[in-house]
Amino acid sequence: MASWIEIERVRKDPKAFKPLAKHLLADTDYAQARSDSATDFLENVSRYRSDELTTRQGEFLLELRDEARAYFKIGDGLSVEILIEKFYHARADLSRDRDIQFIEALRASGRKFIRGIEIGRFLSIQEEFEELGGI
C-alpha cells in the first residue's frame, strides 16, 4: 500500500501520474486481470487535463500500480515459479475448486510470476498447503 507521502507526490505531478497510467494501460498481462472501470480510469488519467488528481484518484492509481506489480519471489525469497509447479502437482489436496482452477491456469500460462492482484489468493493457497503439512 502506498504511503500518503507517495500519494501526495504522485497526485500533484502530471509528469508522474500520466506516464504511470499509460504504462499500466500498455501492460497486456494486467489488462486481463483488471476491471473495465479500472481501464476507464487509467484512460482518463493518461489524458487528464488538470495538473493534479484528487487524493482518492492518486490513491486508486497507486493501488492499480500495486495490483499490476509482478512478484517472482514471495515471503522469505520463495520462488513463485517453483511454488506454482509444486502447487500444481499437489492441487488435488486443495479444498476449493476455484483454487485448483487458478493453479491450473497459472501453470498453463507458463508465467513465472504472480501479479499483485493475485498475491492474496496465492498466499492463501500456500497457507492451506502449510496447514496440510507442507508440500
Residue pairs with C-beta under 8 A, 6 or more apart in sequence:
1 63
1 66
2 10
2 59
2 62
2 63
2 65
2 66
6 62
7 55
7 58
7 59
7 62
8 55
8 58
9 16
10 16
10 17
10 20
10 53
10 58
10 61
10 62
11 17
11 52
11 53
11 54
11 55
11 57
11 58
11 61
12 51
12 52
12 53
13 52
14 48
14 50
14 51
14 52
17 45
17 48
17 53
17 58
17 61
18 45
18 46
18 47
18 48
20 61
20 65
21 42
21 43
21 45
21 46
21 48
21 61
22 42
22 46
24 30
24 42
24 64
24 65
24 68
25 31
25 39
25 42
25 43
25 46
27 68
29 70
29 111
29 115
30 67
30 68
30 115
30 117
31 39
33 67
33 115
33 117
33 118
34 64
34 67
34 68
34 117
38 64
41 57
41 60
41 61
41 64
42 61
42 64
45 53
45 57
45 61
53 61
66 116
67 115
67 116
67 117
68 115
68 116
68 117
69 115
69 116
70 113
70 114
70 115
71 80
71 113
71 114
71 115
71 116
71 119
72 79
72 80
72 81
72 112
72 113
73 79
73 80
74 80
74 83
74 114
74 119
74 122
74 123
74 126
75 126
80 112
80 113
80 114
80 122
81 112
81 113
83 122
83 126
84 103
84 106
84 107
84 111
84 112
84 114
85 107
86 129
86 135
87 103
87 106
87 125
87 126
87 129
87 135
88 103
88 104
88 106
88 107
89 135
90 129
90 135
91 99
91 100
91 103
91 104
92 100
93 129
93 132
94 100
94 103
94 125
94 128
94 129
95 128
99 121
99 124
99 125
99 128
102 118
102 121
102 125
103 125
106 114
114 122
129 135
